[in-house]
Amino acid sequence: MISSEQTMKPLQSTVSAKAVTEPGRYPTYKAARVHWLGEIPAHWQEKRGKYFFREVDERSATGEEELLSVSHTTGVTPRSQKNVTMFKAESYVGHKVARPNDVVINTMWAWMSALGVSKNVGIVSPAYGVYRPINGDDFLPEFVGYLLRTPLLKWEYICRSTGIRSSRLRLYPDKFLDIAFPCPPAAEQERMVSFLRAKEVQIRRLIRNKRRLIGLLNEQKQAIINQAVTRGLNPNAPMKPTGIDWMPEVPVHWEVKPLKHWLRESAKALGDKTDPDYSFDYLDISCVGTGYLTAKPERLRFENAPSRARQIVQKGDTLISTVRTYLKAVYFVEDEWPDLIASTGFAVLRPVSEIEPKLLGMILQSSTFIERVIRSSIGVAYPAISETKLGTLHVAIPLDREEQNLLLNAVQDETGALNAAIEKAQSEIALIGEYRERLIADIVTGKLDVRHVDIVVPIDEAEIDEAEELDADDELTNDDMMEGDDADD
């Protein structure tokens, strides 16, 4: 198989200062053997997986190899580089060994595209499928990595997986090896990989800049909120000491109490006997920023949902993450949202009737409160705070309802433009991600021809920073879920 060093040669040799020429269609096509491909370039091969890969079942004798994680967002990576928090086994003797260029598939989560090509020697769950190239000249590893994770193939995995319940579907070796894959000439694969790597540099730069913009906008928003929730609207109002280091003084007429005194009943939860077909929008920590959603909640059926998808959320609730608190995930549910379920990694806080719910949400998303939460968390790699401890943190609130509304209105007036700009940047990030996914799929399935396209790599970013994920933190919760299911096998 072509090495990664060889892969980089076309990329370096085709860097050009000319304007980028958009890829177009191939001159001639032929009907593909599988319906999801539609048509492929006339000169491409198309064979079933068994002609390209063979299943291997090499087992670790010592269990000391690098432990690998398989994610639906980042493929196969060393678990040491991830935030997976599942337990570690006493011994990994007997786990499957994966070697560079092997295809590794999480058998139970193939329908979520939890698979990829390994770049390392390492070990994976005995429940995983490991497939080794038969002929190293058929496929470039990077091309395979792109191809196997296209949305069209995801549906092929779903159709070929078997199981009584959709949440327990398994993609067995005979089904995977029966899939027909398009196979372009090696030179075209190299060209595709070079083109996509150059595009990804540009895409990562765009996303990084959008995220930096969101960070700056949020800083401005936080400054406005902090001023309002600690000092009120009247700069000349008399103040009183609180004895609290992060909130040394507040207006004299405000009440300072532990958070638990401002709250009423906890959120109800879905029971284990919930109808398996019950559908809901699921909010996990990866969907939530500080005061806004970073992604749309995932629509799930109860039988497919992770065990942490339990808390029933209603209008007026504030969600605050009690795990990985450094992510500063806090969100106020302002509108009616039927069938909204939150992860048990959130505390779902519902204020007493004397408090305007949105005001409490604003206080809890202020940087002064969030930083206090982070400092009170326990743990280094996976800092968390108990709901009991969270309830002991003090909050200052004016009891006069009119003043509460005046505070809210003043903050909304000052932060309205900032919120709109944050929402626009988040929407643009989502669109960029969709563009990337579609571009990859169109190129590796032959819908677009890049053989004669100039490849332009930004001079100051010739290499992709692998540590900078396109879907930042998206895989953190799902990796836990996937690894946890492996433990059941």
C-alpha positions as CSV (number, residue, x, y, z in Angstrom):
1,M,0.0,0.0,0.0
2,I,1.2,3.5,-0.8
3,S,2.8,5.1,2.2
4,S,1.8,8.4,3.8
5,E,5.2,9.8,2.7
6,Q,4.4,9.0,-0.9
7,T,1.0,10.6,-0.5
8,M,2.5,13.9,0.4
9,K,4.6,14.1,-2.8
10,P,1.7,15.0,-5.1
11,L,0.5,17.5,-2.6
12,Q,3.8,19.3,-2.5
13,S,4.4,19.1,-6.3
14,T,1.1,20.5,-7.3
15,V,1.0,23.6,-5.1
16,S,0.3,26.5,-7.3
17,A,-0.1,30.3,-7.1
18,K,-2.9,30.2,-9.7
19,A,-6.5,30.6,-9.0
20,V,-8.2,27.4,-8.0
21,T,-10.1,25.7,-10.9
22,E,-13.3,24.1,-9.7
23,P,-13.6,20.4,-10.2
24,G,-16.1,19.2,-12.9
25,R,-17.6,16.0,-14.2
26,Y,-15.6,13.1,-15.7
27,P,-15.9,12.7,-19.5
28,T,-17.7,9.3,-19.4
29,Y,-19.5,7.3,-16.8
30,K,-20.9,3.8,-16.4
31,A,-23.7,2.4,-14.2
32,A,-22.5,1.3,-10.8
33,R,-23.3,-2.2,-9.4
34,V,-24.9,-0.7,-6.3
35,H,-27.7,1.7,-6.3
36,W,-26.2,4.2,-3.8
37,L,-23.3,5.0,-6.2
38,G,-25.6,5.6,-9.2
39,E,-22.8,5.9,-11.7
40,I,-19.0,5.9,-11.6
41,P,-16.3,7.0,-14.0
42,A,-16.1,4.6,-16.9
43,H,-12.4,3.7,-16.2
44,W,-12.9,2.9,-12.5
45,Q,-13.1,-0.6,-11.0
46,E,-15.8,-1.7,-8.7
47,K,-15.4,-4.9,-6.6
48,R,-16.8,-6.3,-3.4
49,G,-14.8,-5.8,-0.2
50,K,-13.6,-9.4,-0.1
51,Y,-11.4,-8.7,-3.1
52,F,-9.7,-5.7,-1.3
53,F,-9.7,-6.7,2.4
54,R,-9.5,-9.8,4.6
55,E,-10.6,-10.1,8.2
56,V,-7.8,-10.6,10.6
57,D,-8.0,-11.8,14.2
58,E,-4.6,-11.2,15.7
59,R,-4.7,-11.1,19.5
60,S,-2.4,-9.3,21.9
61,A,-0.2,-11.6,24.0
62,T,0.7,-8.9,26.6
63,G,-2.1,-6.3,26.3
64,E,0.5,-3.6,26.5
65,E,0.0,-2.1,23.0
66,E,-1.5,1.4,22.5
67,L,-5.2,1.3,23.3
68,L,-7.1,2.7,20.2
69,S,-10.5,4.4,20.2
70,V,-12.9,4.3,17.2
71,S,-15.1,7.4,16.8
72,H,-17.8,8.3,14.3
73,T,-16.2,11.7,14.0
74,T,-12.5,11.2,14.1
75,G,-12.0,7.5,13.1
76,V,-9.3,5.4,14.7
77,T,-7.1,7.3,17.1
78,P,-5.1,6.5,20.2
79,R,-7.4,6.7,23.2
80,S,-4.7,8.7,25.1
81,Q,-5.6,11.6,22.7
82,K,-9.3,11.4,23.5
83,N,-11.5,12.2,26.4
84,V,-13.1,8.8,26.7
85,T,-14.0,8.2,30.4
86,M,-15.1,4.6,30.5
87,F,-13.4,2.3,32.9
88,K,-10.1,0.7,32.0
89,A,-9.9,-3.1,32.1
90,E,-7.5,-4.9,34.4
91,S,-5.9,-6.6,31.4
92,Y,-6.1,-6.2,27.7
93,V,-4.6,-9.5,26.9
94,G,-6.6,-11.1,24.1
95,H,-7.7,-7.8,22.6
96,K,-7.5,-7.5,18.9
97,V,-4.4,-6.0,17.3
98,A,-4.7,-3.4,14.6
99,R,-1.8,-2.4,12.5
100,P,-1.2,0.7,10.2
101,N,-3.6,0.7,7.2
102,D,-6.0,-1.8,8.8
103,V,-9.7,-0.9,8.6
104,V,-11.2,-1.0,12.1
105,I,-15.0,-1.2,12.6
106,N,-16.9,-0.9,15.8
107,T,-19.3,-3.8,14.9
108,M,-22.2,-2.4,17.0
109,W,-21.9,1.2,15.9
110,A,-21.0,0.8,12.2
111,W,-24.4,2.3,11.5
112,M,-23.1,5.6,13.0
113,S,-19.9,5.3,10.8
114,A,-17.8,4.4,13.9
115,L,-14.9,3.1,11.8
116,G,-11.7,4.2,10.2
117,V,-8.2,3.4,9.0
118,S,-5.6,2.9,11.7
119,K,-2.4,4.9,11.6
120,N,-0.9,3.1,14.6
121,V,-0.1,-0.3,16.0
122,G,-2.6,-0.8,18.8
123,I,-5.3,-2.9,20.4
124,V,-9.1,-2.6,20.1
125,S,-12.1,-4.4,21.6
126,P,-12.5,-8.1,20.8
127,A,-15.9,-7.1,19.5
128,Y,-14.5,-4.9,16.8
129,G,-13.8,-6.0,13.2
130,V,-10.3,-5.6,11.9
131,Y,-9.7,-5.9,8.1
132,R,-6.3,-5.8,6.4
133,P,-5.7,-4.9,2.8
134,I,-5.0,-7.9,0.5
135,N,-3.0,-5.9,-2.0
136,G,-1.3,-2.8,-0.8
137,D,-1.5,-1.2,-4.3
138,D,-5.3,-1.2,-4.5
139,F,-6.1,1.5,-2.1
140,L,-4.4,4.5,-0.6
141,P,-5.1,4.4,3.2
142,E,-6.2,8.1,3.2
143,F,-8.6,7.5,0.3
144,V,-10.1,4.5,2.1
145,G,-10.5,6.6,5.2
146,Y,-12.5,9.2,3.3
147,L,-14.5,6.6,1.3
148,L,-15.6,4.5,4.2
149,R,-17.1,7.4,6.2
150,T,-19.2,8.9,3.4
151,P,-22.9,9.3,4.3
152,L,-23.9,7.0,1.4
153,L,-21.9,4.2,2.8
154,K,-23.4,4.8,6.2
155,W,-26.8,3.8,4.8
156,E,-25.2,0.7,3.3
157,Y,-23.9,-0.3,6.8
158,I,-27.4,0.2,8.2
159,C,-29.0,-1.9,5.6
160,R,-26.5,-4.7,6.0
161,S,-26.4,-4.7,9.8
162,T,-28.5,-7.3,11.7
163,G,-30.1,-7.3,15.1
164,I,-33.5,-7.5,16.8
165,R,-33.4,-3.8,17.9
166,S,-31.9,-1.0,15.9
167,S,-29.8,0.1,18.9
168,R,-28.1,-3.3,18.9
169,L,-27.4,-3.7,15.2
170,R,-24.1,-5.4,14.2
171,L,-22.2,-5.3,11.0
172,Y,-20.7,-8.7,10.7
173,P,-17.6,-9.5,8.5
174,D,-19.4,-11.3,5.7
175,K,-21.8,-8.3,5.3
176,F,-19.0,-5.7,5.2
177,L,-16.9,-7.7,2.8
178,D,-19.9,-8.1,0.5
179,I,-20.2,-4.3,0.0
180,A,-19.1,-3.2,-3.5
181,F,-16.5,-0.4,-3.4
182,P,-15.4,1.9,-6.2
183,C,-11.7,1.7,-6.8
184,P,-10.1,4.5,-8.9
185,P,-6.5,4.2,-10.3
186,A,-3.8,4.8,-7.7
187,A,-2.7,8.0,-9.3
188,E,-6.2,9.4,-9.1
189,Q,-6.5,8.4,-5.4
190,E,-3.3,10.3,-4.7
191,R,-4.7,13.3,-6.5
192,M,-8.0,13.2,-4.6
193,V,-6.2,12.9,-1.2
194,S,-4.0,15.8,-2.1
195,F,-6.9,17.9,-3.2
196,L,-9.0,17.1,-0.1
197,R,-6.0,17.7,2.3
198,A,-5.6,21.1,0.8
199,K,-9.3,21.9,1.1
200,E,-9.3,20.7,4.7
201,V,-6.5,23.2,5.5
202,Q,-8.8,25.9,4.2
203,I,-11.9,24.6,5.9
204,R,-10.1,24.2,9.3
205,R,-8.9,27.8,9.0
206,L,-12.4,29.0,8.3
207,I,-13.9,27.1,11.2
208,R,-11.1,28.1,13.6
209,N,-11.6,31.8,12.7
210,K,-15.4,31.5,13.2
211,R,-14.8,29.9,16.6
212,R,-12.4,32.6,17.6
213,L,-15.0,35.2,16.6
214,I,-17.6,33.4,18.7
215,G,-15.2,33.5,21.6
216,L,-14.6,37.2,21.3
217,L,-18.3,37.9,21.0
218,N,-19.1,35.8,24.0
219,E,-16.4,37.6,26.0
220,Q,-18.2,40.9,25.3
221,K,-21.5,39.3,26.2
222,Q,-20.1,38.0,29.5
223,A,-18.8,41.4,30.5
224,I,-22.3,42.8,30.1
225,I,-23.9,40.0,32.0
226,N,-21.4,40.0,34.8
227,Q,-21.9,43.7,35.4
228,A,-25.7,43.3,35.6
229,V,-25.8,40.2,37.9
230,T,-23.2,41.5,40.4
231,R,-23.8,45.2,40.5
232,G,-27.3,45.8,39.0
233,L,-28.2,48.7,36.8
234,N,-27.6,51.6,39.1
235,P,-23.8,52.3,39.4
236,N,-24.5,54.5,42.4
237,A,-26.6,52.0,44.4
238,P,-25.3,51.3,47.9
239,M,-23.4,48.0,48.2
240,K,-23.0,45.4,50.9
241,P,-20.2,42.9,51.5
242,T,-21.1,39.2,50.9
243,G,-18.0,37.5,52.3
244,I,-17.8,35.6,49.0
245,D,-14.4,35.9,47.1
246,W,-15.9,35.7,43.6
247,M,-18.7,38.1,44.4
248,P,-17.3,40.5,47.2
249,E,-20.3,42.9,47.2
250,V,-23.8,43.3,45.8
251,P,-26.5,46.0,46.0
252,V,-27.6,46.2,49.6
253,H,-31.2,45.2,48.9
254,W,-30.3,42.0,47.0
255,E,-30.6,38.6,48.7
256,V,-27.6,36.3,48.8
257,K,-28.4,32.6,49.3
258,P,-27.0,29.2,48.2
259,L,-28.4,28.2,44.8
260,K,-30.5,25.4,46.3
261,H,-32.7,28.0,48.0
262,W,-33.7,29.5,44.7
263,L,-34.8,26.2,43.2
264,R,-37.8,24.0,43.3
265,E,-38.4,20.4,42.2
266,S,-35.9,18.5,40.1
267,A,-36.6,17.5,36.6
268,K,-38.5,14.2,36.0
269,A,-36.8,11.4,34.2
270,L,-37.7,8.8,31.6
271,G,-38.1,5.4,33.1
272,D,-36.6,2.1,31.8
273,K,-40.1,1.1,30.7
274,T,-40.5,4.0,28.4
275,D,-42.0,3.0,25.0
276,P,-39.0,2.0,22.8
277,D,-40.5,4.0,19.9
278,Y,-40.8,7.2,21.9
279,S,-38.9,9.9,19.9
280,F,-37.3,13.0,21.4
281,D,-34.7,15.7,20.8
282,Y,-31.6,14.8,22.8
283,L,-29.3,17.5,24.2
284,D,-25.9,16.3,25.3
285,I,-23.0,18.4,26.4
286,S,-21.6,18.6,22.9
287,C,-24.7,20.6,21.7
288,V,-24.3,23.3,24.3
289,G,-22.1,26.4,24.6
290,T,-22.3,29.2,27.1
291,G,-25.8,30.5,26.6
292,Y,-26.4,29.1,23.1
293,L,-26.6,25.8,21.2
294,T,-23.5,24.8,19.2
295,A,-25.4,22.1,17.3
296,K,-29.0,20.9,16.8
297,P,-30.2,18.3,19.2
298,E,-30.2,14.8,17.8
299,R,-33.6,13.2,17.2
300,L,-33.6,9.8,18.8
301,R,-35.9,6.9,19.6
302,F,-35.7,5.7,23.2
303,E,-34.4,2.3,22.2
304,N,-31.5,3.9,20.3
305,A,-30.7,6.4,22.9
306,P,-27.7,6.3,25.3
307,S,-28.5,5.5,28.9
308,R,-27.8,9.1,30.0
309,A,-30.6,10.4,27.8
310,R,-33.2,10.6,30.6
311,Q,-34.0,14.1,32.0
312,I,-37.2,15.7,30.9
313,V,-36.7,19.4,30.2
314,Q,-39.4,22.1,30.1
315,K,-39.7,25.8,29.2
316,G,-37.9,27.9,31.9
317,D,-35.3,25.4,32.9
318,T,-31.6,26.1,32.9
319,L,-29.2,23.3,32.0
320,I,-25.7,23.5,33.5
321,S,-23.1,20.8,32.9
322,T,-21.9,19.0,36.0
323,V,-19.3,17.0,34.1
324,R,-16.4,18.4,32.0
325,T,-17.3,21.7,33.6
326,Y,-14.4,23.4,31.8
327,L,-16.7,23.3,28.7
328,K,-18.9,25.9,30.3
329,A,-22.0,24.4,28.9
330,V,-25.0,26.4,30.2
331,Y,-28.3,26.9,28.4
332,F,-31.6,28.5,29.2
333,V,-34.7,26.9,27.6
334,E,-36.7,30.0,26.6
335,D,-39.4,28.5,24.4
336,E,-41.8,25.6,24.6
337,W,-39.9,22.5,23.3
338,P,-42.0,19.3,23.3
339,D,-40.0,16.1,23.8
340,L,-36.7,17.7,24.9
341,I,-34.5,15.3,26.8
342,A,-31.2,16.2,28.4
343,S,-28.2,14.2,29.4
344,T,-27.8,13.2,33.0
345,G,-24.5,15.1,32.7
346,F,-26.6,18.3,33.2
347,A,-28.2,19.6,36.3
348,V,-31.7,20.8,35.2
349,L,-32.5,23.8,37.4
350,R,-36.0,25.1,37.8
351,P,-36.4,28.4,39.9
352,V,-39.0,29.1,42.6
353,S,-42.0,31.2,41.5
354,E,-40.5,34.4,43.0
355,I,-37.7,34.4,40.5
356,E,-37.9,35.1,36.8
357,P,-36.6,31.9,35.2
358,K,-34.6,33.7,32.5
359,L,-32.8,35.8,35.1
360,L,-31.6,32.7,36.9
361,G,-30.4,31.4,33.5
362,M,-28.5,34.6,32.9
363,I,-26.9,34.5,36.4
364,L,-25.8,30.9,35.9
365,Q,-24.2,31.6,32.5
366,S,-22.2,34.5,33.9
367,S,-18.5,33.9,33.9
368,T,-18.2,34.7,37.6
369,F,-20.6,31.8,38.5
370,I,-19.1,29.4,35.9
371,E,-15.6,30.0,37.1
372,R,-16.7,29.2,40.6
373,V,-18.3,26.0,39.3
374,I,-15.0,25.0,37.6
375,R,-13.0,25.7,40.8
376,S,-15.3,23.6,42.8
377,S,-15.1,20.6,40.5
378,I,-13.2,17.5,41.3
379,G,-11.0,15.6,38.9
380,V,-8.3,16.6,36.4
381,A,-9.0,14.8,33.1
382,Y,-12.8,14.7,33.7
383,P,-13.6,17.4,36.2
384,A,-17.2,17.2,37.7
385,I,-19.3,18.7,40.4
386,S,-22.1,17.0,42.3
387,E,-25.5,18.6,42.2
388,T,-25.3,18.8,46.0
389,K,-22.1,20.8,45.8
390,L,-23.5,23.0,43.0
391,G,-26.5,23.8,45.3
392,T,-24.2,25.3,47.9
393,L,-22.7,28.0,45.6
394,H,-24.2,31.3,46.5
395,V,-26.2,33.5,44.1
396,A,-27.4,37.1,44.6
397,I,-30.9,38.1,43.3
398,P,-33.1,41.1,43.7
399,L,-36.5,40.0,45.0
400,D,-38.4,42.8,43.4
401,R,-40.0,41.3,40.2
402,E,-40.0,44.6,38.4
403,E,-36.2,45.0,39.0
404,Q,-35.6,41.5,37.7
405,N,-37.4,42.3,34.5
406,L,-35.5,45.6,34.2
407,L,-32.2,43.7,34.5
408,L,-33.3,41.2,31.9
409,N,-34.5,43.9,29.4
410,A,-31.3,45.9,29.8
411,V,-29.0,42.9,29.2
412,Q,-31.1,41.7,26.2
413,D,-30.9,45.2,24.7
414,E,-27.1,45.3,25.0
415,T,-26.5,41.7,24.0
416,G,-29.0,41.3,21.2
417,A,-26.6,42.1,18.4
418,L,-23.9,39.9,20.0
419,N,-26.3,36.9,20.2
420,A,-27.3,37.4,16.6
421,A,-23.7,37.5,15.5
422,I,-22.9,34.3,17.5
423,E,-25.9,32.5,16.0
424,K,-24.8,33.6,12.5
425,A,-21.3,32.3,13.1
426,Q,-22.6,29.0,14.4
427,S,-24.8,28.6,11.4
428,E,-21.9,29.3,9.1
429,I,-19.8,26.6,10.9
430,A,-22.6,24.1,10.3
431,L,-22.8,25.0,6.6
432,I,-19.0,24.7,6.2
433,G,-19.2,21.2,7.8
434,E,-22.0,20.2,5.4
435,Y,-19.9,21.5,2.4
436,R,-16.9,19.5,3.5
437,E,-19.0,16.3,3.9
438,R,-20.6,16.7,0.5
439,L,-17.3,17.6,-1.2
440,I,-15.6,14.5,0.1
441,A,-18.4,12.2,-0.9
442,D,-18.6,13.7,-4.4
443,I,-14.9,13.3,-5.0
444,V,-14.3,9.8,-3.7
445,T,-17.4,8.4,-5.5
446,G,-16.4,10.0,-8.8
447,K,-19.1,12.7,-9.1
448,L,-16.3,15.3,-9.4
449,D,-13.0,15.1,-11.3
450,V,-10.0,16.7,-9.7
451,R,-7.3,15.3,-11.9
452,H,-6.6,18.6,-13.6
453,V,-7.5,21.0,-10.8
454,D,-4.8,23.3,-9.4
455,I,-4.2,22.5,-5.7
456,V,-3.5,25.6,-3.7
457,V,-2.3,25.2,-0.1
458,P,-2.0,28.3,2.1
459,I,1.7,28.9,2.5
460,D,1.5,29.3,6.3
461,E,-0.6,26.2,6.8
462,A,0.8,23.5,4.5
463,E,0.1,20.8,7.1
464,I,-3.2,19.9,8.8
465,D,-3.1,20.1,12.6
466,E,-4.6,16.7,13.5
467,A,-5.2,17.8,17.1
468,E,-7.6,20.5,15.9
469,E,-10.9,18.7,15.3
470,L,-13.4,19.9,12.8
471,D,-16.2,18.7,15.1
472,A,-14.7,19.9,18.4
473,D,-15.8,17.9,21.4
474,D,-18.6,16.2,19.4
475,E,-17.2,12.8,19.9
476,L,-16.6,13.0,23.6
477,T,-19.9,11.7,24.9
478,N,-20.4,9.3,22.0
479,D,-17.1,7.6,22.5
480,D,-18.1,6.9,26.1
481,M,-21.3,5.4,24.8
482,M,-19.6,3.2,22.1
483,E,-16.8,2.0,24.4
484,G,-19.4,1.2,27.1
485,D,-21.4,-1.0,24.7
486,D,-18.2,-2.9,23.8
487,A,-17.9,-3.8,27.4
488,D,-21.1,-5.7,27.2
489,D,-19.9,-8.1,24.6
